[in-house]
Amino acid sequence: MDDEITWGGLPGGYVFKIKLLVVDGVIELCGVGSFTNMMSRPAATKMLRGAKLMMNGRSILEDFYYFNKAGSERLLETAPAYCKSTGVRLPRNPDFDIDWPDGSFRN
């Protein structure tokens, strides 16, 4: 999945690619991203640190700051993603969501 975090009034932000994998029955979240506006980097970092991978309404992984940092948006296609295990086995009917932190962010 490709996605982007932006803030109203500022160009760019943070673009990223994420993918869920199942390794030996356990869920892993893999990601790579790029900061596209250095002025919004502190706010994007706070968003990544506060993000949660939710499964069936409960948090199974917090803090996406471990994602690989690609040097530019163009390099997202070739940069390797970094993965982190949730330690949670894949259930029969999972429902996944990402919970982003609420609130405002100041530099």
TORMI-177459 format. One line per 4 residues: their letters; for each residue x, y, z of N, C-alpha, C. Coordinates in Angstrom, 1 decimal, padded with zeros to 4 digits, always signed. Example, Ala and Ser with C-alpha at 12.3 -4.5 7.8 and 13.67 -1.06 7.14 Angstrom:
BEGIN
AS	+013.2/-005.7/+007.8/+012.3/-004.5/+007.8/+013.2/-003.3/+007.8 ~ +012.8/-002.2/+007.1/+013.7/-001.1/+007.1/+012.9/+000.0/+007.9
END
This chain:
BEGIN
MDDE	+000.8/-001.2/+000.0/+000.0/+000.0/+000.0/+000.9/+001.2/+000.0 ~ +000.6/+002.2/-000.8/+001.3/+003.5/-000.9/+000.4/+004.5/-000.2 ~ +001.0/+005.4/+000.6/+000.3/+006.4/+001.3/+001.2/+007.6/+001.5 ~ +000.5/+008.7/+002.0/+001.2/+009.9/+002.2/+000.6/+010.7/+003.4
ITWG	+001.5/+011.3/+004.2/+001.1/+012.1/+005.3/+001.4/+013.6/+004.9 ~ +000.4/+014.4/+004.9/+000.6/+015.9/+004.6/-000.1/+016.7/+005.6 ~ +000.3/+018.0/+005.6/-000.3/+019.0/+006.5/-000.9/+020.1/+005.6 ~ -002.1/+020.6/+005.9/-002.7/+021.7/+005.1/-001.8/+022.9/+005.1
GLPG	-001.6/+023.5/+003.9/-000.8/+024.7/+003.8/+000.7/+024.4/+003.5 ~ +001.2/+023.2/+003.8/+002.6/+022.9/+003.5/+002.7/+021.9/+002.3 ~ +003.6/+022.2/+001.4/+003.8/+021.2/+000.3/+004.6/+020.0/+000.9 ~ +004.3/+018.8/+000.3/+005.0/+017.6/+000.7/+004.7/+017.2/+002.1
GYVF	+005.5/+016.3/+002.6/+005.3/+015.7/+003.9/+006.1/+014.4/+004.0 ~ +005.4/+013.3/+004.0/+006.1/+012.0/+004.2/+005.3/+011.0/+003.3 ~ +006.0/+010.3/+002.4/+005.4/+009.3/+001.6/+005.9/+008.0/+002.0 ~ +005.1/+006.9/+001.9/+005.6/+005.6/+002.4/+004.9/+004.5/+001.7
KIKL	+005.5/+003.3/+001.8/+005.0/+002.1/+001.3/+005.0/+001.1/+002.5 ~ +003.9/+000.4/+002.7/+003.8/-000.6/+003.7/+003.2/-001.9/+003.2 ~ +003.6/-003.0/+003.9/+003.1/-004.3/+003.5/+003.1/-005.2/+004.7 ~ +002.0/-005.9/+004.8/+001.9/-006.9/+005.9/+002.4/-008.2/+005.3
LVVD	+003.2/-008.9/+006.1/+003.6/-010.3/+005.7/+003.3/-011.2/+006.8 ~ +003.2/-012.5/+006.5/+003.0/-013.5/+007.5/+004.2/-014.5/+007.4 ~ +005.0/-014.5/+008.5/+006.2/-015.3/+008.5/+006.0/-016.4/+009.6 ~ +006.0/-017.6/+009.2/+005.7/-018.7/+010.2/+004.5/-018.5/+011.0
GVIE	+003.5/-018.0/+010.4/+002.2/-017.7/+011.0/+002.1/-016.5/+011.8 ~ +003.2/-015.7/+011.9/+003.2/-014.5/+012.7/+003.2/-013.2/+011.8 ~ +002.4/-012.2/+012.1/+002.3/-011.0/+011.3/+003.5/-010.1/+011.5 ~ +004.0/-009.6/+010.3/+005.0/-008.6/+010.3/+004.6/-007.4/+009.5
LCGV	+005.0/-006.2/+009.9/+004.7/-005.0/+009.2/+006.0/-004.5/+008.6 ~ +006.0/-004.3/+007.3/+007.2/-003.8/+006.6/+007.0/-002.4/+006.0 ~ +008.0/-001.6/+006.0/+007.8/-000.2/+005.5/+009.0/+000.5/+005.1 ~ +008.9/+001.4/+004.1/+009.9/+002.3/+003.7/+009.3/+003.6/+003.4
GSFT	+009.9/+004.7/+003.7/+009.3/+006.0/+003.5/+010.4/+007.1/+003.2 ~ +009.9/+008.3/+002.8/+010.7/+009.4/+002.5/+010.1/+010.7/+002.9 ~ +010.9/+011.5/+003.6/+010.4/+012.8/+004.0/+010.5/+013.7/+002.7 ~ +009.4/+014.3/+002.3/+009.4/+015.1/+001.1/+009.4/+016.6/+001.4
NMMS	+009.4/+017.0/+002.7/+009.5/+018.4/+003.1/+010.2/+018.4/+004.4 ~ +011.4/+018.9/+004.5/+012.1/+018.8/+005.7/+011.5/+019.7/+006.8 ~ +010.7/+020.7/+006.5/+010.1/+021.5/+007.5/+009.0/+020.7/+008.2 ~ +008.4/+019.8/+007.6/+007.4/+018.9/+008.3/+008.0/+017.6/+008.8
RPAA	+009.3/+017.5/+008.8/+009.9/+016.2/+009.3/+009.6/+016.0/+010.8 ~ +009.8/+017.0/+011.6/+009.5/+016.8/+013.0/+008.0/+016.3/+013.3 ~ +007.1/+016.9/+012.6/+005.7/+016.5/+012.7/+005.4/+015.1/+012.2 ~ +006.1/+014.8/+011.0/+005.9/+013.4/+010.4/+006.5/+012.4/+011.4
TKML	+007.7/+012.7/+012.0/+008.3/+011.8/+012.9/+007.4/+011.5/+014.1 ~ +006.7/+012.5/+014.6/+005.8/+012.3/+015.7/+004.6/+011.4/+015.3 ~ +004.1/+011.6/+014.1/+003.1/+010.8/+013.5/+003.5/+009.3/+013.5 ~ +004.7/+009.1/+012.9/+005.2/+007.7/+012.8/+005.4/+007.1/+014.2
RGAK	+005.9/+007.8/+015.1/+006.1/+007.3/+016.5/+004.8/+007.0/+017.2 ~ +003.8/+007.7/+016.9/+002.5/+007.5/+017.5/+001.5/+006.5/+016.8 ~ +001.9/+006.1/+015.6/+001.1/+005.2/+014.8/+001.0/+003.8/+015.4 ~ -000.2/+003.2/+015.2/-000.4/+001.8/+015.7/-001.1/+001.0/+014.6
LMMN	-000.6/-000.2/+014.5/-001.2/-001.2/+013.6/-002.3/-001.9/+014.5 ~ -003.5/-001.8/+014.0/-004.6/-002.4/+014.8/-005.1/-003.6/+014.0 ~ -005.5/-004.6/+014.8/-006.1/-005.8/+014.2/-007.3/-006.2/+015.1 ~ -008.4/-006.2/+014.4/-009.7/-006.6/+015.1/-009.9/-005.7/+016.3
GRSI	-009.6/-004.4/+016.2/-009.9/-003.4/+017.2/-008.8/-003.3/+018.3 ~ -007.7/-004.0/+018.2/-006.7/-003.9/+019.3/-005.3/-003.7/+018.6 ~ -004.5/-002.9/+019.4/-003.2/-002.6/+018.9/-002.3/-003.8/+019.0 ~ -001.6/-004.1/+017.8/-000.6/-005.2/+017.8/+000.8/-004.7/+017.6
LEDF	+001.0/-003.5/+017.2/+002.3/-002.9/+016.9/+002.2/-001.4/+017.0 ~ +003.1/-000.8/+017.8/+003.2/+000.6/+017.9/+004.5/+001.2/+017.4 ~ +004.5/+002.4/+016.9/+005.7/+003.1/+016.5/+006.3/+002.6/+015.1 ~ +006.0/+003.3/+014.1/+006.4/+003.0/+012.7/+007.7/+003.7/+012.3
YYFN	+008.4/+004.3/+013.3/+009.6/+005.0/+013.0/+010.8/+004.1/+012.5 ~ +010.6/+002.8/+012.7/+011.7/+001.9/+012.2/+011.7/+001.7/+010.7 ~ +010.6/+002.2/+010.0/+010.6/+002.1/+008.5/+011.9/+002.6/+008.0 ~ +012.4/+002.0/+006.9/+013.6/+002.4/+006.2/+013.4/+003.8/+005.7
KAGS	+014.4/+004.6/+005.8/+014.3/+006.0/+005.3/+015.0/+006.1/+003.9 ~ +014.2/+006.2/+002.8/+014.7/+006.4/+001.5/+015.2/+007.8/+001.3 ~ +016.2/+008.0/+000.6/+016.8/+009.4/+000.4/+015.9/+010.3/-000.4 ~ +014.9/+009.8/-001.2/+014.0/+010.6/-001.9/+012.8/+009.8/-002.3
ERLL	+011.7/+010.4/-002.7/+010.5/+009.7/-003.1/+010.8/+008.8/-004.3 ~ +011.6/+009.2/-005.2/+012.0/+008.4/-006.3/+012.6/+007.0/-005.9 ~ +013.3/+007.0/-004.8/+014.0/+005.8/-004.4/+013.1/+004.8/-003.6 ~ +011.9/+005.2/-003.4/+010.9/+004.3/-002.7/+010.7/+003.0/-003.4
ETAP	+010.8/+003.1/-004.7/+010.6/+001.9/-005.6/+011.7/+000.8/-005.4 ~ +012.9/+001.3/-005.1/+014.1/+000.3/-005.0/+014.6/+000.1/-003.6 ~ +014.3/+001.0/-002.7/+014.8/+000.9/-001.3/+014.2/-000.3/-000.6 ~ +015.0/-001.0/+000.1/+014.4/-002.2/+000.9/+013.5/-001.7/+002.0
AYCK	+012.5/-002.4/+002.3/+011.6/-002.1/+003.4/+012.2/-002.8/+004.6 ~ +012.0/-002.2/+005.8/+012.4/-002.8/+007.1/+011.1/-003.4/+007.7 ~ +011.3/-004.6/+008.2/+010.1/-005.3/+008.8/+010.3/-005.5/+010.3 ~ +009.1/-005.5/+011.0/+009.1/-005.7/+012.4/+008.0/-006.7/+012.7
STGV	+008.3/-007.7/+013.5/+007.3/-008.7/+013.9/+006.4/-008.1/+015.0 ~ +005.1/-008.5/+014.8/+004.1/-008.1/+015.8/+004.1/-009.1/+017.0 ~ +004.6/-010.3/+016.7/+004.6/-011.3/+017.7/+003.2/-011.9/+017.9 ~ +002.3/-011.6/+016.9/+000.9/-012.0/+017.0/+000.6/-012.9/+015.8
RLPR	+000.0/-014.1/+016.0/-000.3/-015.0/+015.0/-001.5/-014.5/+014.2 ~ -001.5/-014.8/+012.9/-002.6/-014.4/+012.1/-003.9/-015.2/+012.4 ~ -005.0/-014.5/+012.7/-006.2/-015.3/+013.0/-007.0/-015.6/+011.7 ~ -008.1/-016.2/+011.8/-008.9/-016.7/+010.7/-009.5/-015.5/+009.9
NPDF	-010.0/-014.5/+010.5/-010.7/-013.4/+009.8/-010.2/-012.1/+010.4 ~ -008.9/-011.7/+010.0/-008.4/-010.4/+010.5/-009.0/-009.2/+009.9 ~ -009.1/-008.1/+010.6/-009.5/-006.8/+010.1/-008.4/-005.8/+010.6 ~ -007.6/-005.4/+009.6/-006.5/-004.5/+009.9/-006.8/-003.0/+009.7
DIDW	-006.2/-002.1/+010.5/-006.3/-000.7/+010.3/-005.1/-000.1/+010.9 ~ -004.9/+001.2/+010.5/-003.8/+002.0/+011.1/-004.4/+003.1/+011.9 ~ -004.0/+003.2/+013.2/-004.5/+004.3/+014.0/-003.4/+005.3/+014.1 ~ -003.7/+006.5/+013.5/-002.7/+007.6/+013.6/-003.0/+008.5/+014.8
PDGS	-002.0/+009.1/+015.4/-002.3/+010.0/+016.5/-003.1/+011.2/+016.2 ~ -004.0/+011.6/+017.1/-004.7/+012.9/+016.9/-004.0/+014.0/+017.4 ~ -004.5/+015.2/+017.1/-003.9/+016.4/+017.7/-003.1/+017.2/+016.7 ~ -002.6/+018.3/+017.1/-001.7/+019.2/+016.3/-000.3/+019.0/+016.6
FRN	+000.6/+019.3/+015.7/+002.0/+019.1/+015.8/+002.7/+020.4/+015.5 ~ +003.6/+020.8/+016.3/+004.4/+022.0/+016.1/+005.8/+021.7/+016.0 ~ +006.5/+022.4/+015.1/+007.9/+022.2/+014.9/+008.7/+022.9/+016.1
END
